[in-house]
Structures are given as C-alpha cells and as structure tokens.
Amino acid sequence: MSDETNCAAPVAVQKESHVTTRHGVLSDEYAWMKNANDPSVQRHLQLEHDYATAVMHHTDSLQAQLHQEMTRRVAFDSLTSPWSIGSYKYYSRMDSGGDYPVFCRKRTSSATVDGDASAVEEILLDLNDQSASVSLGLLLVSPDAKQLAFSLDSYGDERYKLYFKNLETGKVYDYHINDTAQYSVVWSADSQYVFYVVVDDISRPYSVCRHRLGSNPNEDVEVYRENDGSMIVTLHQTTSKRYLMLTGTNQSTAEVWYLDTHTPLEPFQRFAERSVGVEYWQVEHHGDYFYFLTNQNARNFALMRTPIHTLDPIHWEEVISTAETFKYEGMAAFASHLLLFVRDFTGRQQILAYSIEDKTLSTAPSPYPDEQCFHLWPGEVSDFVYEFPRRSHNMFQFNDTVLRFCFSTPVLPVSVYEYHFQSNQIVLLRDTVVPTYDATRYSCQRLLVPSSDGKHIPVSLVYSNHILSAPRTARPMYLDAYGAYGSCTELVFDSDLVCLLDRGVVCAYAHIRGDSDLGQEWYDQGKLLNKKRSFLDLLEVIDFLVVNSYTSNDLLCLVGRSAGGLPVGAVMNMRPGVARAAVLEVPFLDVVNDMTDERLPWVAFEWYEWGNPIESKEVFDFMKTYCPYANISTHVYPDVLCISALHDSRVPFYEPAKYVARLRRLRSNKNGLTLLQLLQGGHQGSAGRHGHLSDDVYKYAFVLDRLGAQSLKLQP
C-alpha cells in the first residue's frame, strides 16, 4: 500500500471572496471555482484529474482484476418477466455487449415471451441506438397503445427532453420538448394530450403544461404554475387511470389538485389546500372516493378517504386505525383491495391488503420471515435492466388481483414474487441468476448500537462467511451512512460489492437519525436544529464497532453519498484520525454557502431540511458550527477520494473541488491523500452498464488500496 507518489498535488489559488449576509460575512477563498467556463477552472480540474490518475496508477492491475471479477458476475443476456397491460405483454431485455436495455412488447394473443416463434417482438425503444450516453427518464405508452412518450437526459443535469413515437409507424415525431422533469408525464384518456412538468432555470419542477400530440410545443398551454420557490410540482395518475393528480410539495407541506383524464381541457380542481406542516400524498381513486395518506394529526401518516364530490375535511374518515404501529410509505387501489406499503418501527417493510368490501386487513407473507436486512418494492428490476412498468404509470392495473414485487437482501440477489392478495399468498416468479456467485458463502446481520440518549441505532453488517472461522479480530470495514430527507438505507444485493467481501472487508450500513428507518420521529431527530444528532449517531456507531473489535480506526473507510457526505465530512472534522479512508460521492459539504445562495438549485426547498440561514440567525450560527467545508482544520484526516460530476444539478461540481482544495491545504498529515475524481455525467454517476461498472472499479480500488486489502481471501 503506497501512501503517496512523487507527483505534486495541485495547489489551488486562493482568491479572497466575501459575501455579506444579514447575519454575518462568509469568506470563501475558492469561490472562483464556480464558473465552469473559466479557463483557469478548467485547467485546475485537469490538473486534479492528472494527479488522481498518477496517484492511482499503481492500482491499475488491481483495477483490471476488479473489472474482470465484476464482469464475471454480470448476466450479459438478461430479460425481465413480461407484464400484461391491455393486449400486450411488455418487457425489457439486455443484450450481450449492449450498454443499455431494449424495451419491447408482444401481443398477448399471439405468444408468450419465452420463445414462441409466432410471437412478433416489437421494439419500443432501444437506448443503444442513441449517439451519446443517456439516462432514461420515463417510458409511457398511451392508453390506446398506439403512442409512446419517453424522455432522455444526455448530460446528467436531469433536464430531460421529452419525445414521442408513433408505435404504428415506428417513427419518432420530428420535435421534442425541452427541460421536462424526470417522471411527471401523464396521458389523457383519449391519447390525444400529454401533461408534463417543466423545470426552471435552477432545475426546480415548477410548471405543468398540456401538449396536444403532433402540435408545435410552442403552442402548449400552461395549466399550473407553482410560484412558491420552496415547492416542487409532481404529477401521477391514479391506478384507476381516471384521475391525474398534481401535487405541489416541499419537505413539510403539500397541496393537491386533480383532473379527470377524460376531460383534459377542463381546469384542475383543488383536492386540499396547503396548510403549513400538513402533507398529502399518494392520492388514489376507488368508486366514489379518493383514498389518500396524510400526516394531519398522524405523525407517521394515516390512511383516509373522502367522497369525491364533497372534499371538505369534515367528510374525511380514517380507513384503518393503526395506533401508529408503522409508517405508511405508499399505496395502490385495486378493484377489490387497497395495497399498502408500510415500514414498522424496527425498520421491517410489509405489504398490507385491505379488503374494500369486507374491511379486513391482511399482511402479505414474507419470503424470508426471519430476515432483518432486506428490501422489498413493487415492480421488477434486476442488475442493469430497467423494468418496464417502474418507468411508467402503467405499473398497476385497476382490475389486477396480483401484485408483482421484488425482494432482496445484501447477500440474496433480487427475487421476483407475485402476491395474490385475494387469497393472501405469494408465489416465486423467478430468481435473478448471478454467474459465479454463491449466496451461501455470505451473511448479513443487524446490530443495535446503544446511543448516549438512550436510543438504539441499527447497523447492518454484510460479510463473507470465511471470516467467521477465525477468532474475532478487527477487520477492514466499509461503513456507509446517509441520514437525511427521511430516506431509508435500503439493503439490496450489489454484485460489485462482492469484490470487497471476497477480500475480507465487512460492509456496514449505519441507519442514523435523519433517515426514517425507525419512523418519522427518527427522521425529525436528525434534521434542522437537531442535525448534529446524525453526526453523533455515526460517531457512536464507529466507537461501538471499534470497541467490540468489528474493525479499528486504521481499518475503517467511511462512505457518504450526496447528503450522506455531510455526516461523514462532519465526523472527520470532529474526530481526528476517525478513519483510515473516506469516499465522498457527489457530496453535500458546504451547507452554509449553499443555503445562503438562492440562485442554486432547490435551495428554498432544502430549507425545510436544513433550515433557512437567510432568515434565521439561530440557523445561520448553528450551520457554521457543523458545516464540513467551513470547519476543516489543521488536524489528521483520512485519505479522501472525493467524486464530483461535471453536470450534477444537485451538488454542483465545484463543491467537492473546493473541499479538496481546502482540505489538502489545511490537513496536518500532508502525506495523506486528497483526490478528486471528476465524472462527465450527473448526480447518479456515469450512464450505462459499463459506465456504472467503471465507476465502481475505481472507487473500490481506492478503498482496497487504502485499507491494505488488495488480496483475495475467498476465491470466486
């Protein structure tokens, strides 16, 4: 393991910059890096790239080996199970050598998908035909099955171009619509109109427009505009396909409007007015009622219904009395049942089936009842194959009696099940085959770490069974944390991570506060003026793992992605020598400067997560005490790989670049590594199967090299 090369690290020029706010002056000597078109910025980024390449050169053979191992576990010819929608079966496949999926359909009257020669495959969209790297936003077939709407992002900035294709002629219309949001597109019932969401200059989804198929997009009609800069707009269609639901929302408040898809030229009607702190989401339709989830008088949300023609809250009624034993995460309304996706306060997910006629509630059987570390979700997806329905609003059909869902653990590849909710039975549809992988050689377990305030912080461990044959001793560890937005750390199989497990590295996931794995309270205790609780949770997890010999500080690599960069960056400032290495992927690190600059994407929306330092001096002062960028000091830091993306619209490329420059200048252990890897894509990394694999190869080579775990302990 080499600690440093003879290459000189880039030294960024310091240019004093001062921004005066209502509550104080902010100084940033690297603010000049914000201008991507400035030749001096481009030269500096090139120097960073050249330096990282030189420093990582000694890992070239390791990277080649990792690439070979990862490729060996990819099923290059893969196919999703077909979905029956109308007169067609829809599916996607991944061909050998292809970088992207191919989306297809076949008429149900003529064949099954599994090889009947009489079945004629119709290719809806082949992403491999695109001339550049792309990210698919959505794929939505019209109700008459004759048209296709799809959106593509060629830069990674999440400003999607919306296209239309005539499925009868196979021709793509000779126009497209720019600057649309990723998923928010809905067809009218007559297949003549499309409603879509537009993003503004700072990438906020703010406007809904109506487009008549085949017409000039300049003639599109704006039907709704959200003027509150803290709100974003989304569209979804009810499972009945009868209503289009428009939601304006931020992290604490929502307002909902609706439109009958059979009358696309009529104005939207208000479902519920906005009230600060009250959220409405996942509004569904069944018969004469709207069913919806709300947090009004219910911290973890409640399932309510209201007559469609009398929406006054005095007519609302609770459908199920749960006594807050779980948190609702989603819902779908079918002809006979409501299906509810919930998470209990131990973090376990469940599917509940509510009979509309009998008013009885059933819990779907679990594929692995004793498993603690798992994730389940509706739809179907496997490695590198985008499933058709999850990219569209056609996932559920109102008259279905079966729900398809996926189940996975960190050691079990995705299995696809069908839940027959009328009989409350599940049936295995298929297992994902991962070449050369043997799940019996790996295990996962859940630990509960006691915290200083009396709570217990869940930690999930994944490891190769071969380490159990030796006495307990500190192991190399890859510890991931997030802790923001009420997200949950979903534990699914990742074939690339096997490269770490086979080298004796334990992969760990800290479910710290700011996440909502244990309910809304777990989230609330790690946001706004409680934000430091996320950092303390992470430190207490680290201390527990070290004291109990699961790892040591010298064998620990911390990992934080996006908002997860904040707790990782914070604990590195709080605790010198806390870890041997850290990987910060598109990390949010400069909370003070970002949250005081309203010109940046989504800043007003983000205030409901972090606080508004423009209006509140208390928030301003509090942020300054923990901001990772603002609090870099002259002490010992881990070796750091900071990954940035040139077209990232969420965490701008310059934020990691500034952090690297300041950390490299101030850290006391000058021989420590501080690397910047600049990707050409966006917030989700490089596009395509091979781009994703290359990103992981580089990242894991850094981790293994820094932890001294390059050699295989378990042969694949």
C-alpha positions in Angstrom: 0.0 0.0 0.0 1.6 3.2 -1.1 0.9 6.3 1.0 1.9 8.8 -1.7 3.5 9.2 -5.0 6.2 11.6 -6.1 3.6 13.6 -8.0 3.0 17.1 -6.7 -0.6 17.6 -5.7 -2.4 20.6 -7.4 -2.3 23.8 -5.3 -5.4 25.8 -5.9 -5.0 29.6 -6.0 -6.7 31.4 -3.1 -8.8 34.4 -4.1 -10.5 36.1 -1.3 -14.2 36.4 -1.7 -16.6 37.8 0.9 -20.4 37.5 0.9 -22.3 39.7 3.3 -25.4 38.2 4.7 -28.0 39.5 7.2 -26.2 37.6 10.0 -22.6 37.9 9.1 -19.9 37.7 6.4 -19.0 34.5 4.7 -15.5 34.1 3.3 -14.6 31.5 0.6 -11.1 31.6 -1.0 -12.2 29.0 -3.6 -15.5 30.6 -4.7 -13.9 31.3 -8.1 -14.2 27.6 -9.0 -17.9 28.0 -9.5 -17.5 29.2 -13.1 -17.2 26.0 -15.3 -16.4 28.2 -18.3 -13.5 29.9 -16.8 -10.2 28.6 -18.4 -8.5 28.7 -15.0 -11.2 26.5 -13.5 -10.8 24.1 -16.4 -7.0 24.0 -16.1 -7.3 23.3 -12.3 -9.8 20.4 -12.9 -7.5 19.0 -15.5 -4.6 19.1 -13.0 -6.7 17.3 -10.4 -7.6 14.7 -13.0 -4.0 14.1 -13.9 -2.9 14.0 -10.3 -5.5 11.4 -9.4 -4.6 9.3 -12.4 -0.9 9.4 -11.4 -1.6 8.6 -7.8 -3.9 5.7 -8.7 -1.6 4.3 -11.3 -0.1 1.7 -9.0 -3.7 0.2 -8.7 -4.0 -0.4 -12.4 -3.5 -4.1 -12.1 -6.0 -4.2 -9.2 -8.5 -2.3 -11.2 -8.1 -4.7 -14.1 -8.7 -7.6 -11.7 -11.7 -5.9 -10.1 -13.1 -5.3 -13.6 -12.7 -8.9 -14.5 -14.4 -10.1 -11.3 -17.3 -7.7 -11.7 -17.8 -8.6 -15.3 -17.8 -12.2 -14.5 -20.9 -11.7 -12.2 -22.9 -9.9 -14.9 -25.5 -11.9 -16.9 -25.0 -10.1 -20.1 -28.1 -11.6 -21.7 -31.0 -10.9 -19.3 -34.7 -10.5 -19.6 -37.4 -9.2 -17.2 -40.6 -11.2 -16.8 -43.4 -9.8 -19.0 -46.2 -7.5 -17.8 -49.6 -7.9 -19.2 -51.1 -4.5 -20.0 -54.1 -4.4 -22.3 -53.5 -6.5 -25.4 -49.7 -6.7 -24.9 -47.0 -8.1 -22.8 -44.3 -5.6 -22.0 -40.7 -6.5 -21.0 -37.1 -5.3 -21.3 -34.0 -7.2 -22.1 -30.3 -6.6 -22.0 -28.3 -8.0 -24.9 -24.7 -9.2 -24.7 -22.4 -6.2 -25.4 -25.2 -3.7 -25.0 -24.8 -0.8 -22.6 -28.5 -0.1 -22.2 -31.7 -2.0 -22.2 -34.1 -2.7 -25.0 -37.8 -2.1 -24.3 -40.2 -4.4 -26.1 -43.7 -5.8 -26.3 -45.6 -8.7 -27.9 -49.3 -9.2 -28.4 -50.8 -11.4 -25.8 -53.0 -13.2 -28.3 -50.1 -14.4 -30.4 -47.4 -15.6 -28.0 -45.6 -15.9 -24.7 -42.3 -14.0 -24.4 -40.2 -17.1 -23.8 -39.5 -18.1 -27.4 -42.7 -18.9 -29.3 -41.8 -18.4 -32.9 -45.2 -16.9 -33.8 -44.7 -14.0 -31.4 -43.5 -10.9 -33.2 -41.4 -8.7 -31.0 -42.0 -5.0 -31.3 -39.1 -2.8 -30.1 -40.5 0.2 -28.4 -37.1 1.8 -27.6 -33.5 0.7 -27.9 -31.3 3.0 -25.9 -28.3 1.6 -27.6 -29.3 3.4 -30.7 -28.6 6.8 -29.1 -25.4 8.5 -30.2 -24.3 9.5 -26.7 -24.6 8.4 -23.2 -28.1 8.8 -21.9 -30.3 8.4 -18.9 -33.8 7.3 -19.3 -36.4 9.4 -17.5 -39.6 7.6 -18.3 -41.3 5.4 -20.9 -45.1 5.8 -21.1 -47.4 4.0 -23.6 -50.6 5.9 -24.4 -54.0 4.4 -23.3 -54.8 3.3 -26.8 -51.3 1.6 -27.0 -50.5 3.4 -30.3 -48.2 6.1 -29.0 -45.1 6.2 -26.8 -43.8 9.1 -24.7 -40.2 8.8 -23.5 -37.6 11.2 -22.0 -33.9 11.2 -22.2 -31.1 13.1 -20.4 -27.8 13.2 -22.4 -25.8 15.3 -20.0 -26.7 14.2 -16.4 -28.2 17.5 -15.5 -31.7 16.0 -15.1 -33.2 18.3 -17.6 -35.0 15.7 -19.8 -36.0 16.0 -23.4 -39.5 14.6 -24.0 -40.0 12.7 -27.2 -43.0 10.9 -28.8 -43.1 7.9 -31.1 -45.9 6.6 -33.2 -45.9 2.8 -32.5 -48.0 2.0 -35.6 -45.5 3.5 -38.0 -42.4 3.2 -35.8 -41.5 6.8 -36.4 -40.4 9.3 -33.8 -42.1 12.6 -34.1 -39.9 15.4 -35.5 -39.9 17.5 -32.4 -39.2 17.2 -28.7 -40.0 19.2 -25.6 -37.0 20.5 -23.6 -36.5 20.9 -19.8 -39.0 18.4 -18.5 -38.9 16.7 -15.1 -37.9 13.0 -14.9 -41.1 11.1 -14.2 -44.0 13.6 -14.3 -45.8 12.8 -17.5 -49.5 11.6 -17.9 -51.6 10.9 -21.0 -55.2 11.9 -21.3 -57.7 9.1 -21.6 -58.2 9.7 -25.4 -54.4 9.5 -26.0 -54.5 13.0 -27.7 -52.9 15.1 -24.9 -50.0 14.8 -22.6 -49.5 16.7 -19.3 -45.9 17.2 -18.3 -43.8 19.1 -15.7 -41.2 21.8 -16.7 -38.1 22.7 -14.7 -37.0 26.3 -14.3 -33.5 27.8 -14.6 -32.4 26.4 -11.3 -33.9 22.9 -12.1 -37.0 23.2 -9.8 -40.0 21.4 -11.2 -42.5 24.3 -11.1 -44.9 24.3 -14.1 -47.4 21.9 -15.6 -48.2 22.2 -19.3 -50.6 20.4 -21.7 -49.4 19.3 -25.1 -51.6 18.1 -28.0 -49.8 15.3 -29.7 -48.4 16.3 -33.1 -48.7 20.1 -32.4 -46.0 22.7 -32.1 -44.7 22.6 -28.5 -44.7 26.4 -28.6 -48.5 26.2 -28.5 -48.5 24.2 -25.3 -50.8 25.5 -22.6 -49.5 26.1 -19.1 -52.2 24.8 -16.8 -50.5 25.3 -13.4 -47.5 27.3 -12.1 -46.1 27.0 -8.6 -44.9 30.4 -7.5 -43.6 29.4 -4.1 -39.9 28.8 -4.6 -39.8 26.2 -1.8 -42.3 23.9 -3.5 -41.8 21.5 -6.4 -44.5 20.0 -8.6 -45.2 16.4 -9.4 -47.8 14.5 -11.5 -49.1 11.0 -11.1 -52.1 9.0 -12.3 -54.4 7.0 -10.1 -54.4 3.2 -10.6 -57.9 3.5 -12.0 -56.4 5.7 -14.7 -59.4 8.0 -14.1 -57.6 11.0 -12.5 -54.4 12.9 -12.9 -53.1 14.2 -9.5 -51.0 17.3 -9.3 -49.0 17.9 -6.1 -47.1 20.9 -5.0 -44.9 19.9 -2.1 -41.8 20.6 0.0 -40.4 18.8 3.0 -43.3 19.7 5.2 -46.3 20.9 3.2 -48.4 19.8 0.3 -51.3 20.9 -1.9 -53.1 18.6 -4.3 -55.2 19.2 -7.4 -56.9 16.7 -9.7 -58.3 16.4 -13.2 -60.5 13.8 -14.8 -58.3 12.3 -17.6 -61.5 12.1 -19.8 -61.8 15.9 -19.8 -58.2 17.1 -20.4 -59.3 20.7 -21.5 -61.1 21.4 -18.2 -59.3 23.2 -15.3 -57.8 21.3 -12.4 -59.9 21.1 -9.2 -58.3 21.6 -5.8 -58.3 18.5 -3.6 -56.8 20.0 -0.5 -55.5 23.5 0.3 -52.0 23.8 1.6 -51.5 24.2 5.3 -48.1 24.5 6.8 -46.9 21.2 8.2 -49.7 19.1 6.6 -48.7 16.7 3.8 -51.0 14.8 1.4 -49.6 12.2 -1.0 -50.3 9.1 -2.9 -53.9 10.1 -3.6 -55.8 7.1 -5.1 -59.3 6.7 -6.6 -61.8 3.9 -6.0 -65.5 4.2 -6.8 -67.0 7.4 -5.4 -64.0 8.1 -3.1 -60.5 9.4 -3.0 -58.2 7.5 -0.7 -55.1 9.3 0.5 -52.3 9.4 3.0 -51.8 12.4 5.2 -49.8 13.4 8.3 -52.6 15.6 9.6 -53.0 14.5 13.3 -50.8 11.4 12.4 -47.1 11.7 12.7 -46.4 8.6 10.6 -49.3 9.3 8.3 -52.9 7.9 8.3 -55.0 6.3 5.5 -58.1 8.5 4.9 -60.9 8.6 2.4 -63.3 11.3 1.3 -66.2 11.4 -1.2 -65.0 12.9 -4.5 -67.8 15.4 -4.7 -67.7 16.6 -1.1 -64.0 17.1 -0.3 -64.4 19.3 2.7 -62.3 17.9 5.6 -65.4 17.4 7.7 -66.2 14.4 5.4 -62.9 12.8 5.8 -62.8 9.5 7.6 -59.9 7.2 8.7 -60.0 3.9 6.8 -57.7 1.9 9.2 -56.9 2.6 12.8 -53.3 1.7 13.2 -52.4 3.3 16.5 -49.2 4.4 14.8 -47.6 0.9 14.8 -45.9 1.6 11.4 -45.3 4.3 8.9 -47.0 4.4 5.5 -44.7 4.5 2.5 -47.1 4.0 -0.4 -50.4 2.7 -1.6 -52.2 1.4 -4.7 -56.0 1.0 -5.1 -57.3 -2.1 -6.9 -60.9 -3.1 -7.6 -61.1 -5.4 -4.6 -58.3 -4.2 -2.3 -56.1 -1.4 -1.2 -52.5 -2.4 -1.1 -50.4 -0.5 1.5 -46.7 -0.4 1.7 -45.6 0.2 5.3 -42.5 0.0 7.5 -42.7 -0.9 11.2 -40.6 0.8 13.8 -37.9 -1.9 13.7 -37.3 -1.0 10.0 -39.0 -4.0 8.5 -41.2 -3.5 5.4 -44.5 -5.1 4.9 -47.3 -5.2 2.3 -50.8 -5.0 3.8 -54.0 -5.8 1.8 -57.2 -4.1 2.9 -60.4 -5.6 1.5 -62.7 -2.8 0.5 -65.8 -5.0 0.7 -65.0 -6.8 4.0 -63.0 -4.0 5.6 -60.5 -6.6 6.7 -56.7 -6.2 6.8 -54.2 -8.9 5.8 -50.4 -9.0 6.0 -48.7 -10.4 2.9 -46.4 -13.4 3.8 -42.8 -12.6 3.8 -40.4 -14.6 1.6 -38.0 -14.8 4.5 -39.9 -14.1 7.7 -36.8 -14.1 10.0 -34.7 -11.8 7.8 -33.9 -8.4 9.2 -31.8 -7.0 6.5 -33.9 -6.8 3.3 -35.7 -4.5 0.9 -38.9 -5.2 -1.0 -40.6 -3.0 -3.6 -43.4 -3.2 -6.1 -42.5 -3.9 -9.7 -39.5 -5.7 -11.1 -35.8 -4.8 -11.6 -32.6 -6.6 -12.0 -29.0 -5.5 -12.5 -28.7 -3.2 -15.5 -32.2 -4.0 -16.7 -34.7 -1.3 -16.2 -38.1 -2.9 -15.7 -40.8 -1.5 -18.0 -43.6 -0.6 -15.5 -41.5 1.2 -12.9 -40.6 3.7 -15.7 -44.3 4.3 -16.4 -47.6 4.9 -14.7 -48.8 1.5 -16.0 -47.2 -0.4 -13.2 -50.6 -1.3 -11.6 -53.9 -2.1 -13.5 -57.1 -1.5 -11.5 -58.6 -4.9 -12.1 -55.4 -6.9 -11.2 -55.7 -9.4 -8.4 -51.9 -10.0 -8.3 -49.1 -7.6 -7.3 -45.6 -8.3 -8.5 -42.9 -7.3 -6.1 -39.2 -7.8 -5.6 -37.3 -9.0 -2.6 -33.6 -8.8 -2.0 -31.0 -8.8 0.8 -27.4 -7.7 0.7 -26.5 -11.4 0.0 -29.5 -12.6 -1.9 -29.9 -11.3 -5.5 -33.3 -10.0 -6.5 -36.2 -12.5 -6.5 -39.5 -11.6 -8.1 -42.7 -12.6 -6.5 -46.4 -12.4 -7.2 -48.7 -11.5 -4.3 -52.2 -12.9 -4.8 -53.9 -10.6 -2.4 -57.4 -12.1 -2.6 -56.0 -15.4 -1.2 -53.1 -13.8 0.7 -50.5 -16.0 -0.9 -47.1 -15.3 -2.5 -45.6 -17.2 -5.4 -42.0 -17.1 -6.6 -41.9 -15.9 -10.2 -38.1 -16.0 -10.7 -34.7 -15.6 -9.1 -32.0 -13.4 -10.6 -29.1 -15.6 -11.7 -25.7 -14.0 -10.9 -22.9 -16.0 -12.6 -20.2 -17.4 -10.4 -21.9 -16.1 -7.2 -22.8 -18.4 -4.3 -25.0 -16.7 -1.7 -24.4 -19.4 0.9 -20.9 -18.1 1.3 -22.0 -14.7 2.7 -24.1 -13.5 5.6 -25.7 -10.3 7.0 -26.8 -9.4 10.4 -28.4 -6.4 12.3 -26.8 -4.9 15.4 -28.4 -2.4 17.7 -25.9 0.2 19.0 -26.8 2.0 22.2 -26.6 5.8 22.0 -25.9 8.3 24.6 -29.5 9.5 24.7 -31.0 6.0 25.3 -31.9 5.1 21.8 -30.6 2.1 19.8 -29.0 2.8 16.4 -29.5 0.0 13.8 -26.3 -1.1 12.0 -26.4 -3.7 9.2 -23.3 -5.9 8.6 -22.5 -7.9 5.4 -19.5 -10.2 5.3 -18.0 -13.3 3.8 -18.5 -16.4 6.0 -14.8 -17.3 5.8 -14.0 -14.6 8.4 -16.2 -16.4 10.9 -13.7 -19.3 11.0 -11.1 -17.1 12.7 -11.3 -15.5 16.2 -13.0 -12.1 16.5 -10.5 -9.5 15.4 -10.6 -6.1 13.8 -11.4 -6.3 10.1 -11.3 -3.9 7.2 -14.7 -2.2 7.1 -16.6 -0.1 4.5 -19.1 1.9 6.6 -21.9 3.7 4.7 -24.2 6.4 6.2 -26.7 8.9 4.9 -29.1 10.4 7.4 -31.2 12.9 5.5 -34.6 13.6 4.0 -36.3 10.8 5.9 -34.8 8.3 3.4 -34.2 4.7 4.3 -31.0 2.9 3.7 -32.4 0.1 1.5 -30.4 -3.1 1.7 -30.2 -4.8 -1.6 -27.8 -7.1 -3.4 -25.0 -5.3 -5.2 -22.8 -7.8 -7.2 -19.9 -5.3 -7.4 -19.6 -5.2 -3.6 -18.7 -8.9 -3.6 -15.2 -7.8 -4.6 -14.9 -6.2 -1.2 -16.4 -9.1 0.7 -14.1 -11.6 -1.0 -11.1 -9.7 0.3 -12.3 -9.8 3.9 -13.9 -6.4 4.0 -17.0 -6.1 6.1 -19.6 -3.8 4.5 -21.7 -1.9 7.1 -24.6 0.4 6.9 -25.4 2.8 9.8 -29.1 3.7 10.0 -28.5 7.0 11.7 -31.1 9.7 12.5 -32.2 11.9 9.7 -33.2 8.6 7.9 -36.7 7.3 8.7 -35.9 3.6 9.1 -37.5 3.7 12.5 -40.3 6.1 11.7 -41.0 9.8 11.4 -39.5 10.5 14.9 -36.2 9.0 13.8 -36.2 11.5 10.9 -37.2 14.5 12.9 -34.5 13.9 15.4 -31.8 14.3 12.7 -33.0 17.4 10.8 -33.0 21.2 11.1 -31.6 22.2 14.6 -31.3 18.5 15.5 -28.9 17.9 12.7 -25.9 17.2 14.9 -27.7 14.1 16.2 -26.9 12.4 12.9 -23.2 13.0 13.4 -23.3 11.8 17.0 -25.1 8.7 15.9 -22.3 8.0 13.3 -19.6 8.6 15.9 -21.3 6.3 18.4 -21.6 3.6 15.8 -17.9 3.9 14.9 -16.9 3.7 18.6 -19.1 0.6 19.2 -17.6 -1.2 16.2 -14.1 -0.4 17.2 -14.5 -1.2 20.9 -16.2 -4.5 20.0 -13.4 -5.4 17.6 -15.5 -5.4 14.4 -12.9 -3.0 13.0 -10.4 -0.4 14.0 -10.0 3.2 13.1 -6.9 2.3 11.0 -9.0 -0.3 9.0 -12.1 1.8 8.5 -13.3 3.5 5.4 -16.3 5.9 5.7 -18.6 6.3 2.8 -21.1 9.2 2.2 -23.0 9.8 -0.9 -24.8 13.1 -1.7 -26.4 14.3 1.6 -24.5 11.4 3.2 -21.3 13.4 2.6 -22.5 15.8 5.4 -22.3 13.4 8.4 -19.1 11.8 7.0 -17.4 15.2 6.5 -18.6 16.4 9.9 -17.2 13.4 11.9 -13.9 13.8 10.1 -13.7 17.3 11.5 -15.0 16.3 14.9 -12.7 13.4 15.5 -9.0 13.4 14.2 -8.0 10.0 13.0 -11.6 8.7 13.0 -10.9 6.5 9.9 -8.1 5.4 7.5 -10.0 6.5 4.4 -13.2 8.1 3.2 -15.1 8.1 -0.1 -17.3 11.1 -0.6 -19.5 10.7 -3.7 -21.1 13.9 -5.1 -21.1 15.1 -1.5 -23.0 17.9 0.1 -20.3 19.6 2.1 -20.8 23.4 2.0 -24.1 23.8 3.7 -23.6 27.4 4.8 -22.6 28.9 1.5 -25.2 26.8 -0.4 -28.1 27.5 1.8 -27.5 31.3 1.7 -27.4 31.3 -2.1 -30.9 31.3 -3.5 -29.6 31.1 -7.1 -28.6 27.5 -6.6 -30.9 24.6 -7.5 -33.6 23.7 -5.0 -32.2 25.9 -2.1 -35.6 27.2 -0.9 -36.9 23.6 -1.0 -33.9 22.5 1.0 -34.5 25.0 3.8 -37.2 22.6 5.2 -34.5 20.0 5.7 -31.5 22.1 7.0 -33.1 25.4 8.0 -33.1 28.9 6.4 -29.9 30.7 7.4 -31.0 33.8 5.4 -34.0 34.5 7.7 -32.8 32.9 11.0 -29.6 33.9 12.8 -30.0 30.8 15.0 -29.9 28.6 12.0 -27.0 30.6 10.4 -24.9 30.3 13.6 -25.8 26.6 14.0 -24.9 25.7 10.5 -21.5 27.3 10.8 -20.7 25.0 13.8 -21.0 21.8 11.8 -20.6 22.7 8.0 -17.9 20.2 6.8 -16.3 22.8 4.4 -16.3 25.6 6.9 -14.8 23.6 9.7 -11.8 21.9 8.1 -8.9 22.4 10.5 -5.2 21.6 10.9 -5.5 18.0 12.2 -5.2 14.5 11.0 -7.7 13.5 8.3 -8.3 10.2 6.5 -7.2 9.6 2.9 -10.1 11.0 0.9 -11.5 10.3 -2.5 -13.9 13.0 -3.5 -16.1 12.2 -6.5 -17.7 15.0 -8.4 -19.8 15.1 -11.6 -19.5 17.9 -14.1 -23.2 18.2 -14.9 -24.6 17.5 -11.5 -27.6 19.8 -10.9 -28.0 18.8 -7.2 -24.4 19.1 -5.8 -22.5 21.3 -8.3 -19.1 20.0 -9.4 -17.3 22.9 -7.7 -18.4 21.9 -4.2 -16.2 18.8 -4.0 -13.5 20.6 -5.9 -13.4 23.4 -3.3 -13.5 20.9 -0.4 -10.5 19.0 -1.8 -8.5 22.2 -2.3 -9.1 23.4 1.3 -8.6 20.0 2.9 -5.4 19.5 1.1 -4.1 22.9 2.2 -5.1 22.6 5.9 -4.8 19.0 6.9 -1.8 18.4 9.2 -0.9 15.0 7.8 0.4 16.4 4.5 1.4 12.9 3.2 -2.3 11.9 3.3 -4.2 11.5 0.0 -6.8 14.0 -1.1 -8.1 13.1 -4.5 -10.8 14.5 -6.8 -12.3 12.3 -9.4 -14.4 14.2 -11.9 -17.1 12.3 -13.8 -18.7 13.5 -17.0 -22.2 12.5 -16.0 -24.6 13.8 -13.4 -25.6 13.1 -9.8 -26.3 9.4 -10.4 -22.8 8.7 -11.9 -21.8 7.6 -15.3 -24.5 6.3 -17.6 -24.9 2.8 -18.9 -23.9 -0.6 -17.7 -20.2 -0.2 -18.5 -20.0 3.4 -17.1 -21.5 2.3 -13.8 -19.1 -0.6 -13.6 -16.1 1.6 -14.3 -17.1 4.0 -11.5 -17.2 1.1 -9.0 -13.9 -0.3 -10.2 -12.1 3.0 -9.5 -13.8 3.6 -6.2 -13.3 0.1 -4.8 -9.6 0.0 -5.9 -9.1 3.2 -3.8 -10.8 1.6 -0.8 -8.9 -1.7 -1.0 -5.6 0.0 -1.6 -6.1 2.4 1.4 -7.2 -0.5 3.7 -4.4 -2.8 2.6 -7.0 -5.4 1.4 -6.0 -5.9 -2.2 -5.6 -9.7 -2.0 -8.4 -12.2 -2.4 -9.2 -14.1 0.8 -12.1 -16.1 -0.8 -11.6 -17.3 -4.4 -14.6 -16.5 -6.7 
